Structures are given as structure tokens and as C-alpha cells.
Amino acid sequence: MIEVTTAMAKNRLTALIRSAESGEKVVITRHGKPVAQLTRAAAEPRKAKLGQMAGRIRLLPGWDAPIDPDRFLQGEL
């Protein structure tokens, strides 16, 4: 963790951003108290691609047949 004053942050902003990009946590203080924090931005979430498994999954006949709870709980199914 890097801790810098607001004045130092103003003068070294580019270097502090590089540190944050590399995973370092940068805390900016005013009068010895933390007021801001620089961290790496979160990666953009991947977009879901629907239909990728189409044709790859095969369901056997009867997969959705009702289950008798008593037989299920006895481990017969």
C-alpha cells in the first residue's frame, strides 16, 4: 500500500495511476487522514453468449417424469 498526501498525489498522479494499474493500493491523505483511494478498475464482465450449448446436450426420454418422494428418500431412484 502506498500512502501519499494530496499535494504529492497532484504532483505524481501519473506514477500513482501506474501503481494502481499494477495492483498496488494507493491511499491519498489530507492532514494524515485517508480521503481517497486509487485501485485498479474492475474488469468488464463478459457478455453471455446464448445458445453455445445448442445441439450438445441430449435429454433422455422420461427425464422430467414425476418422482415418488418416498422412493426418492429411500434411495431407490
N, CA, C and O atoms as a CHARMM CRD file, in Angstrom:
* protein
*
  308
    1    1 MET  N      0.84800  -1.17400   0.00000 PROA 1      0.00000
    2    1 MET  CA     0.00000   0.00000   0.00000 PROA 1      0.00000
    3    1 MET  C      0.88700   1.22900   0.00000 PROA 1      0.00000
    4    1 MET  O      1.86700   1.31000   0.74100 PROA 1      0.00000
    5    2 ILE  N      0.52600   2.18400  -0.84600 PROA 2      0.00000
    6    2 ILE  CA     1.23700   3.45500  -0.92600 PROA 2      0.00000
    7    2 ILE  C      0.34000   4.52300  -0.31100 PROA 2      0.00000
    8    2 ILE  O     -0.84900   4.59900  -0.62100 PROA 2      0.00000
    9    3 GLU  N      0.91600   5.34700   0.56400 PROA 3      0.00000
   10    3 GLU  CA     0.15400   6.42700   1.18000 PROA 3      0.00000
   11    3 GLU  C      0.82600   7.74900   0.82500 PROA 3      0.00000
   12    3 GLU  O      2.01400   7.93700   1.08800 PROA 3      0.00000
   13    4 VAL  N      0.06000   8.66600   0.22300 PROA 4      0.00000
   14    4 VAL  CA     0.61000   9.95600  -0.19000 PROA 4      0.00000
   15    4 VAL  C     -0.33600  11.07700   0.22300 PROA 4      0.00000
   16    4 VAL  O     -1.53500  10.86200   0.40100 PROA 4      0.00000
   17    5 THR  N      0.22300  12.27600   0.37200 PROA 5      0.00000
   18    5 THR  CA    -0.61300  13.44300   0.67700 PROA 5      0.00000
   19    5 THR  C     -1.27000  13.93900  -0.59800 PROA 5      0.00000
   20    5 THR  O     -0.89000  13.53700  -1.69800 PROA 5      0.00000
   21    6 THR  N     -2.25600  14.81100  -0.45000 PROA 6      0.00000
   22    6 THR  CA    -2.93100  15.34700  -1.63800 PROA 6      0.00000
   23    6 THR  C     -1.95500  16.12500  -2.51000 PROA 6      0.00000
   24    6 THR  O     -2.03100  16.05600  -3.73600 PROA 6      0.00000
   25    7 ALA  N     -1.04300  16.86300  -1.89300 PROA 7      0.00000
   26    7 ALA  CA    -0.05900  17.63900  -2.67200 PROA 7      0.00000
   27    7 ALA  C      0.84500  16.70300  -3.46300 PROA 7      0.00000
   28    7 ALA  O      1.11800  16.95100  -4.63800 PROA 7      0.00000
   29    8 MET  N      1.31400  15.62300  -2.82500 PROA 8      0.00000
   30    8 MET  CA     2.17400  14.66600  -3.53000 PROA 8      0.00000
   31    8 MET  C      1.39300  13.97200  -4.64100 PROA 8      0.00000
   32    8 MET  O      1.93300  13.72400  -5.71900 PROA 8      0.00000
   33    9 ALA  N      0.12700  13.65800  -4.38100 PROA 9      0.00000
   34    9 ALA  CA    -0.69600  12.99000  -5.39000 PROA 9      0.00000
   35    9 ALA  C     -0.86600  13.88000  -6.61100 PROA 9      0.00000
   36    9 ALA  O     -0.84600  13.39600  -7.74200 PROA 9      0.00000
   37   10 LYS  N     -1.03400  15.17300  -6.38700 PROA 10     0.00000
   38   10 LYS  CA    -1.19400  16.10400  -7.50000 PROA 10     0.00000
   39   10 LYS  C      0.05300  16.11100  -8.37200 PROA 10     0.00000
   40   10 LYS  O     -0.04700  16.14600  -9.59800 PROA 10     0.00000
   41   11 ASN  N      1.21400  16.07700  -7.75500 PROA 11     0.00000
   42   11 ASN  CA     2.47400  16.13100  -8.50000 PROA 11     0.00000
   43   11 ASN  C      2.86800  14.79100  -9.11700 PROA 11     0.00000
   44   11 ASN  O      3.61200  14.76800 -10.09800 PROA 11     0.00000
   45   12 ARG  N      2.39200  13.68500  -8.57200 PROA 12     0.00000
   46   12 ARG  CA     2.81700  12.35600  -9.02900 PROA 12     0.00000
   47   12 ARG  C      1.65400  11.50900  -9.52900 PROA 12     0.00000
   48   12 ARG  O      1.72000  10.28200  -9.46300 PROA 12     0.00000
   49   13 LEU  N      0.59800  12.13300 -10.02600 PROA 13     0.00000
   50   13 LEU  CA    -0.61500  11.40500 -10.40200 PROA 13     0.00000
   51   13 LEU  C     -0.34700  10.30100 -11.41900 PROA 13     0.00000
   52   13 LEU  O     -0.86300   9.19400 -11.26300 PROA 13     0.00000
   53   14 THR  N      0.43300  10.56600 -12.44200 PROA 14     0.00000
   54   14 THR  CA     0.69600   9.56500 -13.47600 PROA 14     0.00000
   55   14 THR  C      1.37300   8.33500 -12.88100 PROA 14     0.00000
   56   14 THR  O      0.99500   7.20600 -13.19400 PROA 14     0.00000
   57   15 ALA  N      2.35900   8.54200 -12.03700 PROA 15     0.00000
   58   15 ALA  CA     3.06500   7.41800 -11.41100 PROA 15     0.00000
   59   15 ALA  C      2.13600   6.65200 -10.47200 PROA 15     0.00000
   60   15 ALA  O      2.21000   5.42600 -10.39200 PROA 15     0.00000
   61   16 LEU  N      1.26700   7.36300  -9.76500 PROA 16     0.00000
   62   16 LEU  CA     0.33100   6.69800  -8.85700 PROA 16     0.00000
   63   16 LEU  C     -0.69200   5.86800  -9.63200 PROA 16     0.00000
   64   16 LEU  O     -1.07000   4.78100  -9.19700 PROA 16     0.00000
   65   17 ILE  N     -1.13100   6.37300 -10.76500 PROA 17     0.00000
   66   17 ILE  CA    -2.06200   5.60800 -11.60700 PROA 17     0.00000
   67   17 ILE  C     -1.38800   4.34200 -12.12000 PROA 17     0.00000
   68   17 ILE  O     -2.01400   3.28300 -12.16500 PROA 17     0.00000
   69   18 ARG  N     -0.12900   4.44000 -12.50400 PROA 18     0.00000
   70   18 ARG  CA     0.60400   3.24700 -12.94900 PROA 18     0.00000
   71   18 ARG  C      0.69100   2.21900 -11.81800 PROA 18     0.00000
   72   18 ARG  O      0.54500   1.01900 -12.04800 PROA 18     0.00000
   73   19 SER  N      0.93000   2.69800 -10.60300 PROA 19     0.00000
   74   19 SER  CA     0.99100   1.79400  -9.45600 PROA 19     0.00000
   75   19 SER  C     -0.35400   1.10400  -9.24600 PROA 19     0.00000
   76   19 SER  O     -0.40600  -0.09900  -8.98900 PROA 19     0.00000
   77   20 ALA  N     -1.42900   1.86000  -9.35600 PROA 20     0.00000
   78   20 ALA  CA    -2.76500   1.28000  -9.19200 PROA 20     0.00000
   79   20 ALA  C     -3.04600   0.26600 -10.29600 PROA 20     0.00000
   80   20 ALA  O     -3.65500  -0.77200 -10.03500 PROA 20     0.00000
   81   21 GLU  N     -2.61800   0.54400 -11.51000 PROA 21     0.00000
   82   21 GLU  CA    -2.80900  -0.38500 -12.62600 PROA 21     0.00000
   83   21 GLU  C     -2.11000  -1.71600 -12.37800 PROA 21     0.00000
   84   21 GLU  O     -2.59300  -2.77000 -12.79200 PROA 21     0.00000
   85   22 SER  N     -0.97300  -1.65800 -11.70000 PROA 22     0.00000
   86   22 SER  CA    -0.21500  -2.88300 -11.44400 PROA 22     0.00000
   87   22 SER  C     -0.72100  -3.61900 -10.20800 PROA 22     0.00000
   88   22 SER  O     -0.14800  -4.63800  -9.82100 PROA 22     0.00000
   89   23 GLY  N     -1.79600  -3.11200  -9.57700 PROA 23     0.00000
   90   23 GLY  CA    -2.39300  -3.81600  -8.45500 PROA 23     0.00000
   91   23 GLY  C     -2.09900  -3.21700  -7.09400 PROA 23     0.00000
   92   23 GLY  O     -2.62500  -3.69000  -6.08700 PROA 23     0.00000
   93   24 GLU  N     -1.28200  -2.20300  -7.04500 PROA 24     0.00000
   94   24 GLU  CA    -0.94500  -1.54200  -5.77600 PROA 24     0.00000
   95   24 GLU  C     -2.11400  -0.67500  -5.31500 PROA 24     0.00000
   96   24 GLU  O     -2.77700  -0.03900  -6.13400 PROA 24     0.00000
   97   25 LYS  N     -2.36400  -0.64700  -4.03200 PROA 25     0.00000
   98   25 LYS  CA    -3.41300   0.20200  -3.46100 PROA 25     0.00000
   99   25 LYS  C     -2.77100   1.53000  -3.07300 PROA 25     0.00000
  100   25 LYS  O     -1.77400   1.55400  -2.35100 PROA 25     0.00000
  101   26 VAL  N     -3.34400   2.63800  -3.55400 PROA 26     0.00000
  102   26 VAL  CA    -2.81100   3.96600  -3.27600 PROA 26     0.00000
  103   26 VAL  C     -3.83600   4.73200  -2.44600 PROA 26     0.00000
  104   26 VAL  O     -4.97500   4.91600  -2.87500 PROA 26     0.00000
  105   27 VAL  N     -3.43100   5.17700  -1.26200 PROA 27     0.00000
  106   27 VAL  CA    -4.30800   5.93100  -0.38100 PROA 27     0.00000
  107   27 VAL  C     -3.82300   7.37500  -0.34400 PROA 27     0.00000
  108   27 VAL  O     -2.64700   7.64000  -0.09700 PROA 27     0.00000
  109   28 ILE  N     -4.74300   8.30200  -0.59100 PROA 28     0.00000
  110   28 ILE  CA    -4.42000   9.73500  -0.56600 PROA 28     0.00000
  111   28 ILE  C     -4.94300  10.30100   0.74800 PROA 28     0.00000
  112   28 ILE  O     -6.09900  10.09300   1.11700 PROA 28     0.00000
  113   29 THR  N     -4.06700  11.02000   1.44700 PROA 29     0.00000
  114   29 THR  CA    -4.42700  11.54000   2.76300 PROA 29     0.00000
  115   29 THR  C     -4.43600  13.06500   2.77200 PROA 29     0.00000
  116   29 THR  O     -3.76500  13.72200   1.97500 PROA 29     0.00000
  117   30 ARG  N     -5.22100  13.60100   3.70400 PROA 30     0.00000
  118   30 ARG  CA    -5.21800  15.04300   3.96500 PROA 30     0.00000
  119   30 ARG  C     -5.10700  15.19700   5.47800 PROA 30     0.00000
  120   30 ARG  O     -5.94400  14.69000   6.22500 PROA 30     0.00000
  121   31 HSD  N     -4.08500  15.89000   5.91600 PROA 31     0.00000
  122   31 HSD  CA    -3.82100  16.07200   7.34600 PROA 31     0.00000
  123   31 HSD  C     -3.71300  14.73100   8.06700 PROA 31     0.00000
  124   31 HSD  O     -4.16600  14.58700   9.20200 PROA 31     0.00000
  125   32 GLY  N     -3.10700  13.75400   7.39600 PROA 32     0.00000
  126   32 GLY  CA    -2.87800  12.44500   7.99300 PROA 32     0.00000
  127   32 GLY  C     -4.05800  11.49600   7.97300 PROA 32     0.00000
  128   32 GLY  O     -3.94100  10.36600   8.44900 PROA 32     0.00000
  129   33 LYS  N     -5.19200  11.92100   7.43700 PROA 33     0.00000
  130   33 LYS  CA    -6.38400  11.06300   7.39700 PROA 33     0.00000
  131   33 LYS  C     -6.69200  10.65800   5.95600 PROA 33     0.00000
  132   33 LYS  O     -6.64800  11.50100   5.05900 PROA 33     0.00000
  133   34 PRO  N     -7.00300   9.38200   5.71800 PROA 34     0.00000
  134   34 PRO  CA    -7.32400   8.93200   4.35600 PROA 34     0.00000
  135   34 PRO  C     -8.58300   9.62000   3.83300 PROA 34     0.00000
  136   34 PRO  O     -9.60000   9.69000   4.52200 PROA 34     0.00000
  137   35 VAL  N     -8.49700  10.12700   2.60000 PROA 35     0.00000
  138   35 VAL  CA    -9.65000  10.78800   1.97800 PROA 35     0.00000
  139   35 VAL  C    -10.02400  10.16000   0.63500 PROA 35     0.00000
  140   35 VAL  O    -11.14900  10.33300   0.16400 PROA 35     0.00000
  141   36 ALA  N     -9.10000   9.43800   0.02000 PROA 36     0.00000
  142   36 ALA  CA    -9.38400   8.81700  -1.28100 PROA 36     0.00000
  143   36 ALA  C     -8.48100   7.60900  -1.46500 PROA 36     0.00000
  144   36 ALA  O     -7.45900   7.45700  -0.79600 PROA 36     0.00000
  145   37 GLN  N     -8.89000   6.75900  -2.39100 PROA 37     0.00000
  146   37 GLN  CA    -8.12100   5.54700  -2.65800 PROA 37     0.00000
  147   37 GLN  C     -8.12200   5.27900  -4.15400 PROA 37     0.00000
  148   37 GLN  O     -9.15900   5.36500  -4.81100 PROA 37     0.00000
  149   38 LEU  N     -6.95000   4.95200  -4.68600 PROA 38     0.00000
  150   38 LEU  CA    -6.83600   4.55300  -6.09400 PROA 38     0.00000
  151   38 LEU  C     -6.60300   3.05300  -6.13500 PROA 38     0.00000
  152   38 LEU  O     -5.71100   2.53800  -5.46100 PROA 38     0.00000
  153   39 THR  N     -7.40500   2.35600  -6.92400 PROA 39     0.00000
  154   39 THR  CA    -7.21800   0.93400  -7.14800 PROA 39     0.00000
  155   39 THR  C     -7.48200   0.64900  -8.61800 PROA 39     0.00000
  156   39 THR  O     -8.02900   1.47700  -9.34700 PROA 39     0.00000
  157   40 ARG  N     -7.07900  -0.53800  -9.02900 PROA 40     0.00000
  158   40 ARG  CA    -7.30800  -0.94100 -10.40900 PROA 40     0.00000
  159   40 ARG  C     -8.81700  -1.03000 -10.65800 PROA 40     0.00000
  160   40 ARG  O     -9.56300  -1.51700  -9.80900 PROA 40     0.00000
  161   41 ALA  N     -9.25100  -0.56500 -11.80300 PROA 41     0.00000
  162   41 ALA  CA   -10.67000  -0.64000 -12.16500 PROA 41     0.00000
  163   41 ALA  C    -11.05800  -2.09500 -12.38800 PROA 41     0.00000
  164   41 ALA  O    -10.25100  -2.89800 -12.85500 PROA 41     0.00000
  165   42 ALA  N    -12.28900  -2.42300 -12.05300 PROA 42     0.00000
  166   42 ALA  CA   -12.78600  -3.78800 -12.24200 PROA 42     0.00000
  167   42 ALA  C    -12.86800  -4.10000 -13.73200 PROA 42     0.00000
  168   42 ALA  O    -13.20500  -3.24100 -14.54700 PROA 42     0.00000
  169   43 ALA  N    -12.55400  -5.33300 -14.06300 PROA 43     0.00000
  170   43 ALA  CA   -12.63900  -5.75700 -15.45900 PROA 43     0.00000
  171   43 ALA  C    -14.10600  -5.77500 -15.88400 PROA 43     0.00000
  172   43 ALA  O    -14.99500  -6.04600 -15.07700 PROA 43     0.00000
  173   44 GLU  N    -14.34000  -5.48900 -17.14000 PROA 44     0.00000
  174   44 GLU  CA   -15.70900  -5.51100 -17.64800 PROA 44     0.00000
  175   44 GLU  C    -16.20700  -6.95100 -17.68000 PROA 44     0.00000
  176   44 GLU  O    -15.49500  -7.85000 -18.12700 PROA 44     0.00000
  177   45 PRO  N    -17.42600  -7.16600 -17.20800 PROA 45     0.00000
  178   45 PRO  CA   -17.94800  -8.53900 -17.21600 PROA 45     0.00000
  179   45 PRO  C    -18.13800  -9.04600 -18.64500 PROA 45     0.00000
  180   45 PRO  O    -18.49100  -8.29500 -19.55400 PROA 45     0.00000
  181   46 ARG  N    -17.89100 -10.34900 -18.81000 PROA 46     0.00000
  182   46 ARG  CA   -18.08900 -10.94600 -20.13500 PROA 46     0.00000
  183   46 ARG  C    -19.56900 -11.01000 -20.43800 PROA 46     0.00000
  184   46 ARG  O    -20.38800 -11.25300 -19.55100 PROA 46     0.00000
  185   47 LYS  N    -19.90300 -10.79100 -21.68300 PROA 47     0.00000
  186   47 LYS  CA   -21.29500 -10.87100 -22.10100 PROA 47     0.00000
  187   47 LYS  C    -21.64900 -12.33200 -22.35500 PROA 47     0.00000
  188   47 LYS  O    -20.86900 -13.08400 -22.93900 PROA 47     0.00000
  189   48 ALA  N    -22.82600 -12.71100 -21.91000 PROA 48     0.00000
  190   48 ALA  CA   -23.28600 -14.09000 -22.10200 PROA 48     0.00000
  191   48 ALA  C    -23.61100 -14.32300 -23.57100 PROA 48     0.00000
  192   48 ALA  O    -24.22600 -13.48500 -24.23100 PROA 48     0.00000
  193   49 LYS  N    -23.19000 -15.46500 -24.06000 PROA 49     0.00000
  194   49 LYS  CA   -23.49200 -15.84600 -25.43400 PROA 49     0.00000
  195   49 LYS  C    -24.49600 -16.98900 -25.36400 PROA 49     0.00000
  196   49 LYS  O    -24.14000 -18.13700 -25.09900 PROA 49     0.00000
  197   50 LEU  N    -25.74000 -16.65500 -25.60400 PROA 50     0.00000
  198   50 LEU  CA   -26.78900 -17.65600 -25.52800 PROA 50     0.00000
  199   50 LEU  C    -26.72400 -18.61300 -26.70500 PROA 50     0.00000
  200   50 LEU  O    -26.38100 -18.22900 -27.82300 PROA 50     0.00000
  201   51 GLY  N    -27.05900 -19.86200 -26.43200 PROA 51     0.00000
  202   51 GLY  CA   -27.11000 -20.86100 -27.49800 PROA 51     0.00000
  203   51 GLY  C    -25.79400 -21.57000 -27.74400 PROA 51     0.00000
  204   51 GLY  O    -25.68900 -22.31000 -28.72200 PROA 51     0.00000
  205   52 GLN  N    -24.79600 -21.38700 -26.91800 PROA 52     0.00000
  206   52 GLN  CA   -23.48900 -22.01400 -27.13100 PROA 52     0.00000
  207   52 GLN  C    -23.53200 -23.53900 -26.99000 PROA 52     0.00000
  208   52 GLN  O    -22.73700 -24.24500 -27.60900 PROA 52     0.00000
  209   53 MET  N    -24.45500 -24.03700 -26.18100 PROA 53     0.00000
  210   53 MET  CA   -24.53500 -25.48100 -25.96600 PROA 53     0.00000
  211   53 MET  C    -25.62600 -26.14000 -26.81500 PROA 53     0.00000
  212   53 MET  O    -25.91900 -27.32200 -26.63400 PROA 53     0.00000
  213   54 ALA  N    -26.21400 -25.40100 -27.72100 PROA 54     0.00000
  214   54 ALA  CA   -27.27700 -25.95400 -28.57000 PROA 54     0.00000
  215   54 ALA  C    -26.72800 -27.14700 -29.35100 PROA 54     0.00000
  216   54 ALA  O    -25.67900 -27.05400 -29.99000 PROA 54     0.00000
  217   55 GLY  N    -27.44300 -28.26200 -29.29400 PROA 55     0.00000
  218   55 GLY  CA   -27.02600 -29.45100 -30.01500 PROA 55     0.00000
  219   55 GLY  C    -26.01900 -30.30600 -29.27000 PROA 55     0.00000
  220   55 GLY  O    -25.68800 -31.39100 -29.74800 PROA 55     0.00000
  221   56 ARG  N    -25.51700 -29.87500 -28.13000 PROA 56     0.00000
  222   56 ARG  CA   -24.52900 -30.63400 -27.37400 PROA 56     0.00000
  223   56 ARG  C    -25.13700 -31.37900 -26.18400 PROA 56     0.00000
  224   56 ARG  O    -24.53600 -32.31700 -25.66200 PROA 56     0.00000
  225   57 ILE  N    -26.30900 -30.96500 -25.76700 PROA 57     0.00000
  226   57 ILE  CA   -26.96000 -31.59300 -24.61600 PROA 57     0.00000
  227   57 ILE  C    -28.12800 -32.43400 -25.10100 PROA 57     0.00000
  228   57 ILE  O    -28.97000 -31.96600 -25.86700 PROA 57     0.00000
  229   58 ARG  N    -28.17200 -33.68400 -24.64600 PROA 58     0.00000
  230   58 ARG  CA   -29.25200 -34.57200 -25.03600 PROA 58     0.00000
  231   58 ARG  C    -29.95400 -35.04900 -23.78100 PROA 58     0.00000
  232   58 ARG  O    -29.31400 -35.59000 -22.88000 PROA 58     0.00000
  233   59 LEU  N    -31.25700 -34.85600 -23.71000 PROA 59     0.00000
  234   59 LEU  CA   -32.04400 -35.29700 -22.57100 PROA 59     0.00000
  235   59 LEU  C    -32.71700 -36.60800 -22.91700 PROA 59     0.00000
  236   59 LEU  O    -33.34400 -36.73300 -23.96900 PROA 59     0.00000
  237   60 LEU  N    -32.58800 -37.58800 -22.03300 PROA 60     0.00000
  238   60 LEU  CA   -33.18300 -38.90400 -22.26400 PROA 60     0.00000
  239   60 LEU  C    -34.68500 -38.84000 -22.04400 PROA 60     0.00000
  240   60 LEU  O    -35.16100 -38.03000 -21.24800 PROA 60     0.00000
  241   61 PRO  N    -35.43900 -39.68800 -22.74100 PROA 61     0.00000
  242   61 PRO  CA   -36.88500 -39.71000 -22.53500 PROA 61     0.00000
  243   61 PRO  C    -37.20300 -40.00400 -21.07200 PROA 61     0.00000
  244   61 PRO  O    -36.56900 -40.85300 -20.44600 PROA 61     0.00000
  245   62 GLY  N    -38.18000 -39.30000 -20.54500 PROA 62     0.00000
  246   62 GLY  CA   -38.60100 -39.50200 -19.16800 PROA 62     0.00000
  247   62 GLY  C    -37.81400 -38.71000 -18.14500 PROA 62     0.00000
  248   62 GLY  O    -38.03300 -38.88200 -16.94600 PROA 62     0.00000
  249   63 TRP  N    -36.90400 -37.84600 -18.57700 PROA 63     0.00000
  250   63 TRP  CA   -36.09500 -37.07200 -17.62400 PROA 63     0.00000
  251   63 TRP  C    -36.95500 -36.17700 -16.74100 PROA 63     0.00000
  252   63 TRP  O    -36.55300 -35.81700 -15.63500 PROA 63     0.00000
  253   64 ASP  N    -38.13900 -35.82100 -17.23100 PROA 64     0.00000
  254   64 ASP  CA   -38.99900 -34.92700 -16.46200 PROA 64     0.00000
  255   64 ASP  C    -40.19600 -35.64800 -15.84200 PROA 64     0.00000
  256   64 ASP  O    -41.16100 -35.01100 -15.42100 PROA 64     0.00000
  257   65 ALA  N    -40.12900 -36.97100 -15.78900 PROA 65     0.00000
  258   65 ALA  CA   -41.22500 -37.74200 -15.20300 PROA 65     0.00000
  259   65 ALA  C    -41.32000 -37.45200 -13.70300 PROA 65     0.00000
  260   65 ALA  O    -40.30300 -37.20600 -13.05300 PROA 65     0.00000
  261   66 PRO  N    -42.52900 -37.48100 -13.15700 PROA 66     0.00000
  262   66 PRO  CA   -42.68500 -37.22100 -11.71900 PROA 66     0.00000
  263   66 PRO  C    -41.93500 -38.25900 -10.88700 PROA 66     0.00000
  264   66 PRO  O    -41.82900 -39.42100 -11.27900 PROA 66     0.00000
  265   67 ILE  N    -41.42100 -37.83500  -9.74800 PROA 67     0.00000
  266   67 ILE  CA   -40.68000 -38.71900  -8.85600 PROA 67     0.00000
  267   67 ILE  C    -41.52400 -38.98300  -7.61700 PROA 67     0.00000
  268   67 ILE  O    -42.10600 -38.06700  -7.03600 PROA 67     0.00000
  269   68 ASP  N    -41.58000 -40.25100  -7.22500 PROA 68     0.00000
  270   68 ASP  CA   -42.28400 -40.61900  -5.99600 PROA 68     0.00000
  271   68 ASP  C    -41.38300 -40.22900  -4.81500 PROA 68     0.00000
  272   68 ASP  O    -40.29800 -40.79300  -4.67300 PROA 68     0.00000
  273   69 PRO  N    -41.79900 -39.29100  -3.97300 PROA 69     0.00000
  274   69 PRO  CA   -40.93500 -38.81200  -2.87600 PROA 69     0.00000
  275   69 PRO  C    -40.48600 -39.91400  -1.94500 PROA 69     0.00000
  276   69 PRO  O    -39.35000 -39.88200  -1.47000 PROA 69     0.00000
  277   70 ASP  N    -41.35000 -40.90600  -1.66100 PROA 70     0.00000
  278   70 ASP  CA   -40.96400 -41.98000  -0.73700 PROA 70     0.00000
  279   70 ASP  C    -39.82500 -42.81700  -1.32000 PROA 70     0.00000
  280   70 ASP  O    -38.86400 -43.13400  -0.61900 PROA 70     0.00000
  281   71 ARG  N    -39.93000 -43.17100  -2.59000 PROA 71     0.00000
  282   71 ARG  CA   -38.86400 -43.95600  -3.24000 PROA 71     0.00000
  283   71 ARG  C    -37.58400 -43.14800  -3.32800 PROA 71     0.00000
  284   71 ARG  O    -36.48700 -43.68500  -3.17500 PROA 71     0.00000
  285   72 PHE  N    -37.72700 -41.86100  -3.57600 PROA 72     0.00000
  286   72 PHE  CA   -36.54200 -40.98900  -3.67700 PROA 72     0.00000
  287   72 PHE  C    -35.80400 -40.92900  -2.34200 PROA 72     0.00000
  288   72 PHE  O    -34.58100 -41.06100  -2.28900 PROA 72     0.00000
  289   73 LEU  N    -36.56200 -40.73000  -1.26800 PROA 73     0.00000
  290   73 LEU  CA   -35.95400 -40.61100   0.05800 PROA 73     0.00000
  291   73 LEU  C    -35.34000 -41.92300   0.54200 PROA 73     0.00000
  292   73 LEU  O    -34.43800 -41.91700   1.38000 PROA 73     0.00000
  293   74 GLN  N    -35.82900 -43.05000   0.01400 PROA 74     0.00000
  294   74 GLN  CA   -35.25000 -44.35900   0.37400 PROA 74     0.00000
  295   74 GLN  C    -34.03300 -44.68600  -0.49500 PROA 74     0.00000
  296   74 GLN  O    -33.37000 -45.69900  -0.27200 PROA 74     0.00000
  297   75 GLY  N    -33.73700 -43.84000  -1.47800 PROA 75     0.00000
  298   75 GLY  CA   -32.56800 -44.06000  -2.32300 PROA 75     0.00000
  299   75 GLY  C    -32.79400 -45.03300  -3.44400 PROA 75     0.00000
  300   75 GLY  O    -31.82800 -45.56900  -3.98600 PROA 75     0.00000
  301   76 GLU  N    -34.02900 -45.28500  -3.81500 PROA 76     0.00000
  302   76 GLU  CA   -34.32200 -46.23600  -4.89000 PROA 76     0.00000
  303   76 GLU  C    -34.19600 -45.60900  -6.26500 PROA 76     0.00000
  304   76 GLU  O    -34.16200 -46.33500  -7.25900 PROA 76     0.00000
  305   77 LEU  N    -34.12700 -44.31600  -6.35800 PROA 77     0.00000
  306   77 LEU  CA   -34.05800 -43.67000  -7.66600 PROA 77     0.00000
  307   77 LEU  C    -32.68700 -43.13500  -7.93600 PROA 77     0.00000
  308   77 LEU  O    -32.44800 -42.55700  -8.99700 PROA 77     0.00000
